[in-house]
Amino acid sequence: DEVESQLFLAGMREFEVSEELPFKMLKQQQDMLRLQRRSAVSEVLPSLTLSANYSNNYMGDHFYGETFHHFPVSMVSLNLRVPLFTGMSKNAKIKKAGIQIEKSLKDEQMLVQSLTMAHSNARMQFEQNRSTIESQKRNKDLAQEVLRVTESNYNEGISTLSDLLNASSSLIQAQMNYINALNSSVKAYLDLKKADGSIKEIIK
């Protein structure tokens, strides 16, 4: 009864594919691919560099007097780098990075479909198993009532011992079917929690 109660009280949260670990890992991979492509593109772009330097040079026989002199030195430079001959390798590197990004986007579509389908199947299976529990419970209660009536009739001499044994056997079978339905529902519940990424909630 406690297992059945927990299964029917179990809430099913809305499925968010963006919260799934495989999806998050793929998104991080896409970010890395974009950074790699940006780095490859930057290698073929012109670059402008500004630098400045200032220093003092000291010279003399002593640290004071007329023979002690110092010369300030400063420099400002502006460098423009224009890569005219980048070669085919860098262009191929950019193209390869773009292809990897496109492939990753296709992988994302397939992953979303796969995760959504897995969750949908797990949820449907869980709901079906909960319906099976109700059906098997009714069968168990019915078998219990049949056994009660058969026992009463047997005590009054109306039913035979064979009828009583058959009713008892039917009740045992109904009880086993009910337990199996509970077991299947627990497994389906675990599969559902795994599919929606909340399996750790059970461990806690």
N, C-alpha and C positions, 0 to 999 in steps of 0.2 A: 504493500500500500504506500509506503514511504517513497519507494522508487517511482511508482506510478505518479504520485503527487508531484514529485520533483520534475518529472518529464513534462507534465501538463502545465506546470507553472513556468517552465523554462521559456524565457523570452527570446525572440529572434530579432536581432537588431538589423537595421538596414545595411545592406552590403555596400562598402566603399572600397572600390578597387585601388584607390590612391593610398589606402592604409595598408595594403598588402606588402609584405617584405620583398617579394620578387619584383614588384612594380617599383618600389623605392630604389632597389639596387639598379634596375634598368635606367631609371631617371638619372642616377648619379653617373652611370656609364655614359649617358648622352651628354651630360655636362662636361665630362672629361674629353669626349670626342670634339665637342664644340671648341674647347680650349685648345686642343691640338690643331684644329683647322685654323683658328685665329693666329696661333703661333706660326704656322706654315705660311699664312698670308702675309704676316708682318715681315717675313724674311725677304720678300720680293718688293716691299714698299720702300720708297725713298725715306731717308732718315736725316733729321737735322739736329746737330749737337752743338750746344753752347757750353764753353768752359772758360773759367777765369782763374788766374793764379797771381799771387802777390807775395814777394819775399824781400828781405833785406840782406845784403852782403856786407860783411865787416872786414876791414883790412887795416893793419898797422903794426908797428913795432911794439906798441904798448896799448893798453886799453884806454888811453887818454892822451891828450896832447895834439900837436899839429900833425903828427904822422898817422893819427888814427882817423880813418875815413869809413863811411858806410854808403853803400849804393843801393837804393831801392829798385827792385825789378818787378815789373808787372806784365801780365800777358792776358789778352782776351782773344779767344779763337772761336770761330763759327765754322763748323764743318757740315757740308751737305754730301750725303752719300746716296748716289743714284745707281742701283744695280741694273746695269744695261744688259749684261750677259749672265743671267741666272741659271741657264742650263735647263734641260728638260726634267731633271730630277726633282727640282722644287715645284714645278708645275704639276708633275705627277703626284707629288706628295699632297698638294692641295686637293687634287681631284680624288685621290684615294680617301682623304679625310671626309670629303663630301659624300662619297659613296658609302662610307661606314656610317655616317649620320643617317642617310636615307634608309639603309638596312636596319639600323636600330629603331627607326620610326615604324618600319614594317613589323619588326619584332614586337614593338609595343602594342600594335593593333592585335596581333595574334595572341599576345599574352593577356590582354584585356578580355578577349573573347574566351580564352581558355579558363581564366579565373572566374569569369562570370558564369560560364557554363557549369564549372565544377561546383560553384556555390548554389546555383539553381538546382542541380541534380541532388546535391546533399540536402537542401531544404525540402525538396519534394519527397525524397526518401524518408526524411524524418517525419514529415506530416503523414505519409502513408503508414509508417510504423505506429504512429500514435492512433491512427484509425484502427489498425489491426489489434492494438491493445484493447480498445473498447469492444471490438467484435469478439475477441477471445475471452474477455472478461464475462460478456453475456453468455457465451457458450459454457464457461465454467460454472456460472451461477445456475444455468439451466440444468447442467449435469448434476449439480449439488441437489437441486430440487427433485430431479428424477430419482436420485438415489434415496432421498428422504421418503418419497412416496412408495418406492419399491420396497424399502425396509418396512414401512408400515403395512403394506400389502402382504409381505412375507410373514410378518408376525401374525397377521390375521389368517394366513393360509391361502391367500389369493394368488400371490406370486411364488414362483419356484426359486430354489437356490441358484439355479442357472441365471434367472433374471436378475437376482441380487448381485451375483458376481459380474455379470455384464454391465450393470449400472455402475458398480464400483470401478470396474476397469475403464469405463467411459469417463468417469470423473477424473481418474488419475491421468488419462490422456489429455483431457481438457485443461487440467492444471499444468501439465507439461507444456502444452501449446501456449498457455498464458505466460509462463515463465520464459519460454523462448521468444515470445513477442516482446517482453520487457527487455531481454538481453539484446535483441536486434535494435530496439529503440535506443538503448544506451549507446550502442555502437554508432548508430546513425546520428545521434546527438554529438558524439565526439567528432565524427566526420564533418558535421556542420560547423562546429566550433573551429575545427582546423581550416575549413574552407573560408570562413570569414575572418581568420587571423586572430581569433580570441581564445585559442586553446590554452594560453598561459593563465587565463582567468580561472580555469578549473584547477590548475596546479596550485595557485595561490589559495 
